[in-house]
Amino acid sequence: MVNDVKGAVDESGYETYIRRNLSWNSSVIVADGALFFLGMNFATPSTIMSLYVRHLTDSALLIGLVSTIAGAGWYIPQLFTVSFTERLPRKKPIVVNVGFFSERLPFLVMAASAFLLAGPSPRLALTLFFVTLAWHTVGAGAIAVAWQEMFAKITPVHYRGRLLGMANFIGTATGVLGAAFSASILDRYPFPTNFGICFGLTFVFVMASWLVLSLTREPALSTNRPRTSLVDYWKRLPLLLRGNSNFCAYLVARMMTVLGRMGIGFLAVYAVERWALGDSEAGFYTTALLAGQSLSNLVFGPLADRSGHKVVLETSLAITIIAMAVTLIAPSPILMYPVFAAVGALSSSDIVSGVNIALEFGHSDDRPTYIGLANTIPGLAAAIAPMVGGWIASHAEYPAAFASGALLSAAALAFLHYAVTEPRNLHHTRSEPRLT
């Protein structure tokens, strides 16, 4: 097969290229992920960002907005970029060139606003915080399909789980030290300098990951897909969904899963308020979160490669139920440490299996579309889940939001288990309906 894209490899050359560069690309992916996750651990939405907002407002709805933007901002843009992304012979230029401005740069502005505005102008600081958080998350979502497609192109299917798991493991393992350091920063420096330093460190490390990411070796592959408008592209999506009932069931299960996490963004604020804890406790809780995330990678990565991603997602739902139940009965802040470790395990399952399972539902030519649908549609639920939790907390206090989340998670677990078949077991990669 001869490609019409300059510099593109043919099908046999592609396999040779992947094998020859697998070791290099694996090292790049692990180093990029490790540095990125380390940086993000200095500004974890569920702990540090939520407490920063708590200093600027008493509104539970605005505190919940942190989780709404952090989740929905990443999920929703993806379906808008699929039509353009899937025609590109190489995805790396989008990931690297656009990602610098859309995903990394916002943290520099966030840090500056904390240093300069949070003290004298808290309302302006709060507004600018949400603007920069949305800038980062929407920007990350805009390039997410390109990154996932690039990752799928350069990584064999039975290697993806352990590779992302290893990147996450190293990032979170070093992040445990970072979280301990952030706890020291939050305790040692006054507000808002302490949060400004944390956001600044996030910028430093995500920029380091960007430099590593630019070293990725991705082959160019041409496509026969015709150029189409976004409206025409969306009109074709019902055909794909009608032809893949298993994927539709997965989307429903994923939306239920996201709704079941409605209370997670309030855990740190709840613990601080209930037991009158200091800001530094957010850093210690982040340490527990990272420990859970790091250790669970050692289990989830190999488990996903061996048994499929569905079992990992089922396990994460069971963990959500247990975590919410423990929060409801915890008599002291000590028991919140395993709760945050459980939240870390949820993050690990999202990275290892929430990302990868979408790559296995349909034909490889339609992989970007499956990625976009698997992220954007649940993203609609992610947009409202923390706001629903905030509304419940405002009218019936935080425990009611935790209990509601546990019940929804139980329903999601039952639906995922009985209504969705592990896509890897269907052996349908080349036979599913295709978008043409």
N, C-alpha and C positions, 0 to 999 in steps of 0.2 A: 504494500500500500504506500502511495506517495502522497505526502501532504502538500497543500498549496500555500502553507505559511512559511515564510523565510526562516530557516534555522530549525524548523520543526523536525521531529524524529518520526519514523514510521512505527507501526505497531510492534514489530520485533525489536527495533532499536530502542523503543520506549522501555521494554522490559529489561534490556541490557543496561540502559541508563539508570534505571531505578536500582538494580542490584549493585551496580558499580558505585553509586553514590549513597547507598542506604546507610552506611556507617557514618559518613559525614553529616547527612541530613538528620540522622537520629541524634547525633551530638548537638547539632544546632537547635533542634526542637526541644530537647531536654534543657539546654542552657537558656534558651529564650523563655520557656515556660517557668523555669526555676526563678529567673530574675524578675519576670513579670509578677508571678504569684508572691514573691518576697516583697516587692514594692507595694502591691495592693494590700498586703497585710498591715501596713502602716495606716491604712485608711479604710478599714473594713466597714461596710455599710451598716451591718447589724449591731456593731458595737461603737466604734470610734466616731463614725459619721453621725449616728443617731444621737450620741451624747453631745456632740458639737451643736447639733440643731437644738437639743434640749436646753443648752445654755442661751440660745437666742430666742426661744419661744416655749410656751407651756402647752401649745396645741398638740394633742395626740394625732390629729389628722395630718399636721405638717410633719411630725416625726414619722408617721407612716408613709408620707410622701417620699422619704428617702428610699425605702425599699421598693416603692412603686417605680420610681425613676431608675433605680439600679437594676431592676428586673425587666420591666417593660421597655425601657429605653434601649436595651440590648436586643430584645426579642423582635419587636415590632418592625424595625426598618428592613429586616432581612428579605422579606418577600418582594420588596420594592426594588431590590438590587439584583435579583436572580436573573432576570431576562438579559441584563447587560453582562453580568459576570460569566454566565455559561458560554457565551460566544468568544470569550477571550482565550487565546491559545496559552497564555501564561497569566496566573493570578497574582504572582509576586509583586508586580508593579503597583497594584491596587493596595495590597496588604502593607507594603513598605512606604510608598510615597504618600498615599492618602492617609494611612494610619498615623503618620507622624503628627499631622495637624488635627485629625479628627479624634484620635484616641489618647495620645500622650500629652500634647501641649496643654489641655485643660487643667491638669494638675498644677502646673506652674501658676496659672491664674488663680486657682483655688487657694493655693498657699499664700499668694500675695494678698488676696482679699481677707484671709484670716488675720494675717499680720497687721494690715493697715486699717481695716474697717470694722472688725468684730467688736472692738472696744468702743470707739466713738460713734459708730453708726450700725448698730446691730441689725436693724431692718434691712439696710442696704446690703450688709454682709450676708444675711439670710437669703436675700433675693439672688445675689451673685453666686452664692454656694449652689443653689438649685440650678441656676443657669449653667454653671460649669459642670455640675454633675450630669445634667442632661446632655450637654455638649459631649462629654466623654462617653456616656453610655450609648447615645444615639450614634455617635461616631464609630464606636466599637461595633455596634450592630450593623452599621452600613458596610463594614469590611469583613464581617464575620463569615458570610457565605464564601467569599474569596479565600479567606484563610482556611476554612474547613475543606474546601475543594482542593486547595493546594496540598493540605495535609493528606487528604485521601489519595491524591495522585502520586505522592512520593513515598507512601507507606503501605505495605501489604496489609490485608484485612486482619489477619490473625496476629498482627504485631502492634496494632493501634492502641489497644487497651493498656498493655503494659508500658508502651512508650509515653502516653499521656499520664499514666499513673506514676511513672518514674519522674517525669517533669514536675508533676504536682507534689510528689513526695519530697523531692529535693527542695523545691520552693517553700513548702510548708515546714519542712524540718528546719531550714535556716530561718524561716519566718517565726518559728517559736522563739528564737533568740531576738528577732526583730520585735516581736510582740512584747517580750520582757523589756526590751529597750524602750519601746513606746510607752509602757507602763511607767518606767522611770521618768521619761520625758513629761508625761501628763502629771506626775506627782511633783517633779522638781520645778517646773516652770509654771508661771501663772497663766490663766486664760487671758487672751487667746493665743499667746506665744506657743504654748504647748501643742495645740492643734495645728498651728501654722508649720511648726517643725515637722510634725508627722506627715502632713500633706506634701511638704517639700521633699522629704525622703522618698515618698511614693514617686514623685516626678523623677528623681535621680535614678531609681532602679528600673522604672518602666522605660526610660530612655536607654539604659544599658541593655535591656532586653531587645529594644528596637535595633540597636547596632548589631547584635547577634543575629536577629531575624533576617537582616539584610544579606547575610551570608548563605541563605538557603539556595540550593541548587534544584531548580524546577525545569523539566523539559517542556518545550512548546509542543502542544498538540492542536492540530486544526480541527474544526468542527464543520459539519455540513448544515448546521442549523441556519435557517434564513433569518435575516433581521426582521424583527417584529415590534410593534408598539407595545407599551405596557398594558394598555387596555385589551388588545388582542391576546396578549399572553395570559392575562387573568381569565379571559373567557374560556381558555383551554383547560384551566385547572379543574373544573368539575369533572371533565372526562377522566383525568388521572385519579381523582378521588373516588369516582364511581367504580373504577376498575380495580381498586385496591382497598377492599373493606377492612383488611387487617390494619392498614395504615390509618384509616379513619378511626377505628376503635382505639388505636394508640393515641391519636390526637385528643380524643375525649378523655382518656385516662390521664394524659399529661396535663390537661386543663384542670382536672379535678385535683391532681397532685399539687399544682401551683396554688390553687385556692386553699388547699389544706395547710399551706405554710403562712397563712395570713398573720399569725401571731409572732413569727420569728423576729421580725424587725423591732419588736417591743421588749424582747427578753432582757437586754441590758438595762434599758430605762426602768423596767419593772423591778429588777433586782436592786438597782441603785436607790429607787424611791422607797421600796418596801423595807429595806434594811439600812437606809441612810448611809450608803457607801460613798466613797470618794471617787473622783474621775479615774484615778489610777486603777481602780478595779476593772475598768473597761479593758485596760491593757492585759490584766491577768486573765480575764475571761477570753480575750482574743488568743492568749497563749493556749488555753484549754481547747479552743476552737481549732487552732492550728495543729495541736497534737492529735486531735481526733481526725482531722483531715489528712494529716501525714500518714498516720498508722493505717487508716482505712484504705489508702492507696495500695498498700502492700497486699491487701486482700482483694479489693475490687478489680484492679488491673488484670491479674492472672485469672480471676473468676470469670470476668467478662470474656477474655480470650478463649477460655476453655468451655464455658457453658452458655455464653451469650449475654447480652446486655440487659435483657428483661429481668433476669433474676437479681441483678444488681439494683435495678430500679425498684423492684418489689422489696428488697431488703431496706432500701432508703425510706420507703413508706412506713415500714414497720418501725424503723428508728424514729421517724417523726412522731408517731403515735406515742411511743414510750417517752420521748423527750417532753412532749406536752403534758403527759400524765404526771411525770416527775415534777415538772414546774408547778403544777396545781397543788401538789401535796408537800412540796419542799418546806421544812420547818426552819431552815437556815440557809444563808447564801452559799455554804459549802456544797450543797447538792446541786447548785447551778453550774458547777464546773463540769460534771458529766453531761449536763444538758448542752452546754456550749461545745463540748467534744462531739456530741451527737450532731449538732448543727454543722460542724466541720465535716463530718462524714457525709452529710447531705451534699455539701459543696463538692466533695470528692466524687460522689456518684453522678452528679450533673456533668462534671468534666470528663470522667472516664466513660460513662455510658449514655448520659443525656445527649452529648455531642455525637458519639459514635453510632448509636443505634439508627439514627436517621440515614446514615450512609449505606444501610443494608436493606432498605425496604423496596427498592425498585431498580430499574435499569440504570446502569452507570451514566448514560447520557443525560438522564433526568436527575442525577444526584443533587445538583444545586437546587432544583425545585423542591425535592424532598427535604433538604436542609432548611430552606426558607419556610416551607409550610410547618415543619416540626418545631420551628422556633417562633415564627410570627403568630400563629394561631394560639399557642399557649401563652404567648406574650400579652394577648388581650386579657387573659385571666390574670396574668402577673400585674397588669396595670390597675386592676381593681382590688386584688386580694388584700394588700396592705391598707387600702382605704376602707375596705369593708371591716378589716380588723380594727382600724382606728375608730371607725364609727361605733362598732360594738364596744370598744374600750371606753369611748366617751360617754356612752349611755349605761353601760353595765360593768365597767372596769376591765382591766386586762385579763383576769382569769377567764372571763366569758369568751374572749377571743381565743385563748389557748384551748378551751374545751371545744369550741366550734371547729377549730383547725384539726383537732384530734379526730372528731367524728367524720369530717370530710376526708381525711387521710385514710381512715378505715374503709370508707366507701370506695376510694380510689384504688386501694390495694386489692379489694375484692374484684373490681372491674378489670384492672390490669391483669390479674391472675387468670380470670375465667374468659375474658373477651378478646384478649390479645395473644397471638401466637408468636413465639420468638422468630423474627424474620429470617434469621440464619438457617433455621430448620426447614424452611419452605423451599430452599434452593431455587429461587425464582429470579435471580439477578438478571437473567437475559430474556425473561418471558413476560414481565409485567407490561401493561399498556404504557406506551410512550407518548410524550408530547411531540408532535410533528408540525 
